[in-house]
Amino acid sequence: INPELVKRVIQNISNEKNDPMFEFRSNAFKTGVDSLCAPLSDLLKAFIIHGHIPDIFLVCSLIPIIKNNRASSLSSENYRLIAITSLILKLFDGVLLELCGKDLKPSSLQFGFQRGQSTTMASWTLMETVSYFTSRGGPVYLCLLDLTKAFDHVKFSTMFRLLKERIPAILLRFIIFSYTHQQCS
């Protein structure tokens, strides 16, 4: 981790992102990038080397977002939560992706949550696959799986074990610490 890497990551952070504890937005990093990249680089390196992140950077706020404006706003089923996490942790996410992104690539058939891709592409792939087999007279079998709430049931021990094969142990220790010590409100 060096100032040039941190500067690249800061330049790619979205504008107007909030921090749950401090009264500044991601634009502050962008505006002061030249004077901030070296100290932020040192801060991230210290977190990683010591395997500790101060509690103030591990606070997140859960914000309810309404799914459908036409549906009842009184129903909890009509909301999804997003977590507003520390801008320092967002910076670390970007650094991790810069350093290990090629080893963290999902399957080429993973369409959701990928830049430049959407579930429309998954639908198109499905239609093309069905068309391919039916045009050749072959049978088509389909199994659908609803994973809308799958993340709530992820076994973190399994996730960390799989990550161990893809990223350096010192970075994994940082991720495990942040997952096990983060607090939400």
Buried (B, 14 or more C-beta within 10 A) or exposed (E): BEBEBBBBBBEEBEEEBBBBBEEEBBEBBBEEBEEBBBEBBBBBBEBBEEEEBEEEBBBBBEEEEEEEEEEEEEEEEBBEEEEBBBBBBBBBBBBBEBBBEEEEEEEEEEBEEEEEEEEEBBEEEEEEEEEEEEEEEEEEEEEEEEEEEEEEEEEEEEEBEEBEEEBEEEBBBBBBBBEEEBEEE
